């Protein structure tokens, strides 16, 4: 960087916005991103946001000659990259459980996650599970999510609930269940899944795992 470029860069960083220099706004931005990262339930998203926040904070620290701030946040970036690599590329152990009727454990699981379930399925009632078939996904020996199917006849089943716990909300779980139990569903005469949703996040999820929108319904042919 030439001397003129350095002067131009320094002048740019000194630009004031609402009577505060740009570099201070960068510090506030870094703090905000780190704060947002701590509010995220998804471990992957938390690490990504924390990495971005730490990188901005590191730049801020080095720029104002606060070496402890710059070095510490640079180290945090390295740790975040290491753990992100582990999270994104590790080989996960998936298991699937099929049950033709709900059990006590399923009721406990649904009750524990009731508030989060209501965000995506506001009309869901635990009484609906009595006549459903249960598909449960286990990842690394943790229950990642459940899918409840209600047989409507003529080869069609309604997805009463397709819930994935926050830490596993990355689309892998739904895809795994559909792939794992596709043949089981077909053996039971099911070849057409339908569901409804008005939640934008859930709609995005449905489309990602293969459902197609048809009016108010989302459909998947097995």
C-alpha positions in Angstrom: 0.0 0.0 0.0 1.5 3.4 -1.0 1.7 6.4 1.2 -1.2 8.1 -0.6 -3.3 4.9 -0.3 -2.6 4.8 3.4 -3.6 8.5 3.8 -6.8 7.8 1.8 -7.6 4.7 3.9 -7.0 6.6 7.2 -9.2 9.5 6.0 -12.0 7.0 5.0 -11.9 5.3 8.4 -12.2 8.7 10.1 -15.5 9.6 8.3 -18.0 10.6 10.9 -21.6 9.2 11.0 -23.8 10.8 13.6 -20.7 12.4 15.1 -18.9 9.1 15.5 -15.9 8.0 13.3 -16.5 5.0 11.0 -14.1 2.8 13.0 -16.2 3.2 16.1 -19.3 2.0 14.2 -17.3 -1.0 13.0 -16.6 -1.8 16.7 -20.3 -1.5 17.5 -21.1 -3.7 14.5 -18.7 -6.4 15.7 -20.3 -6.3 19.2 -23.8 -6.7 17.7 -22.8 -9.7 15.5 -21.2 -11.4 18.5 -24.3 -10.7 20.6 -26.6 -12.1 17.8 -24.4 -15.3 17.6 -25.0 -16.0 21.3 -28.8 -15.9 20.7 -28.7 -18.6 18.0 -29.7 -22.2 18.9 -28.1 -23.8 15.9 -24.5 -24.6 16.7 -23.4 -24.1 13.1 -25.0 -20.7 12.7 -23.7 -19.7 16.1 -20.1 -20.5 15.0 -20.5 -18.7 11.7 -21.9 -15.5 13.2 -19.3 -15.7 16.0 -16.5 -16.1 13.4 -17.7 -13.0 11.5 -18.1 -11.0 14.6 -14.6 -12.0 15.9 -13.0 -11.2 12.5 -14.5 -7.7 12.5 -13.5 -7.2 16.2 -10.0 -8.4 15.4 -9.7 -5.8 12.6 -11.1 -3.1 14.9 -8.6 -4.0 17.6 -5.6 -4.0 15.3 -6.7 -0.7 13.7 -7.0 1.2 17.0 -3.7 -0.5 18.2 -5.5 -2.4 20.9 -3.4 -5.5 20.4 -5.0 -7.7 23.1 -8.4 -7.2 21.4 -7.0 -7.9 18.0 -5.0 -10.9 19.0 -7.7 -12.5 21.2 -10.4 -12.2 18.5 -8.0 -13.5 15.8 -7.5 -16.6 18.0 -11.3 -16.9 18.4 -11.5 -16.9 14.6 -9.1 -19.8 14.4 -11.1 -21.8 17.0 -14.4 -21.1 15.2 -12.9 -22.2 11.8 -11.6 -25.4 13.5 -14.9 -26.3 15.1 -16.9 -25.3 12.0 -14.8 -27.6 9.9 -15.5 -30.4 12.4 -19.2 -29.7 12.4 -19.6 -29.4 8.6 -17.4 -32.3 7.6 -17.6 -34.8 10.4 -19.3 -38.1 9.6 -22.6 -38.2 11.5 -24.2 -41.4 12.7 -27.9 -41.6 11.7 -30.4 -44.1 13.0 -34.1 -44.3 12.2 -36.9 -45.7 14.3 -40.4 -46.6 12.9 -43.3 -47.2 15.2 -46.9 -47.9 14.2 -48.2 -46.2 17.4 -46.9 -43.5 19.7 -45.4 -44.3 23.0 -44.7 -42.6 26.3 -41.2 -41.4 25.2 -42.7 -39.6 22.2 -45.2 -37.8 24.4 -42.4 -36.7 26.7 -40.4 -35.5 23.7 -43.3 -33.5 22.3 -44.1 -32.0 25.7 -40.5 -31.0 26.3 -40.4 -29.2 22.9 -44.0 -27.9 23.0 -43.2 -24.2 22.8 -40.8 -24.6 19.9 -43.2 -26.9 18.1 -46.0 -24.3 18.4 -43.8 -21.8 16.4 -44.0 -24.0 13.3 -47.2 -26.0 14.0 -49.5 -23.6 15.9 -52.5 -25.9 15.2 -50.8 -29.1 16.4 -52.5 -30.9 19.3 -50.9 -33.8 21.1 -54.2 -35.7 20.8 -53.5 -35.9 17.1 -50.7 -38.4 17.7 -53.0 -41.2 18.8 -53.7 -42.4 15.2 -50.3 -41.7 13.7 -47.3 -43.6 12.6 -44.1 -42.4 14.1 -40.8 -41.9 12.2 -38.0 -40.8 14.6 -34.5 -39.7 13.6 -31.5 -40.2 15.9 -28.2 -38.4 15.2 -25.1 -39.3 17.2 -27.4 -41.0 19.7 -29.5 -37.8 20.2 -33.2 -37.6 19.0 -33.0 -35.1 16.2 -36.6 -35.0 15.2 -39.9 -36.8 14.6 -42.3 -37.1 11.7 -45.9 -38.2 12.3 -48.0 -39.6 9.5 -51.8 -40.0 9.4 -53.1 -42.4 6.8 -55.8 -40.8 4.8 -56.4 -43.8 2.5 -55.9 -44.2 -1.2 -52.1 -44.2 -0.7 -52.0 -40.8 0.9 -50.7 -39.8 4.3 -50.8 -36.4 5.9 -47.7 -35.2 7.7 -49.3 -34.1 11.0 -45.9 -33.1 12.4 -42.4 -32.9 11.0 -40.3 -31.4 13.8 -36.6 -31.1 14.0 -34.8 -29.9 17.2 -33.0 -26.6 16.9 -29.4 -27.9 17.0 -30.2 -30.3 14.0 -32.2 -27.9 11.9 -30.0 -28.2 8.8 -32.3 -30.2 6.4 -30.3 -33.5 6.8 -32.8 -35.0 9.3 -35.9 -34.7 7.1 -34.1 -36.0 4.1 -32.7 -38.9 6.1 -36.2 -39.9 7.3 -37.7 -39.8 3.9 -34.9 -41.8 2.4 -34.7 -44.3 5.3 -38.4 -45.1 5.4 -39.4 -44.6 1.7 -39.6 -48.4 1.1 -41.4 -49.0 4.4 -44.0 -46.4 3.5 -44.4 -47.9 0.0 -44.8 -51.4 1.5 -47.6 -50.1 3.6 -49.3 -48.7 0.5 -48.3 -45.1 1.0 -46.9 -43.2 -2.1 -48.2 -39.7 -1.6 -47.4 -37.3 1.4 -49.3 -34.1 1.9 -49.0 -31.3 4.5 -49.8 -27.6 5.1 -47.8 -24.7 6.4 -47.9 -20.9 6.7 -44.5 -20.6 8.4 -41.9 -19.2 6.0 -39.0 -21.2 7.5 -41.0 -24.4 7.5 -42.1 -23.8 3.9 -38.4 -23.3 2.9 -37.6 -26.6 4.7 -40.4 -28.5 2.9 -39.3 -27.3 -0.5 -35.7 -28.2 0.3 -36.5 -31.8 1.2 -38.6 -32.2 -2.0 -42.2 -31.1 -1.3 -44.0 -29.2 -4.1 -46.6 -26.6 -3.5 -50.0 -27.2 -4.9 -52.5 -24.5 -3.8 -52.6 -24.6 0.0 -51.0 -28.1 0.1 -47.4 -29.2 -0.1 -47.1 -32.7 -1.8 -44.4 -35.3 -2.2 -44.6 -38.3 -4.4 -42.5 -41.2 -3.0 
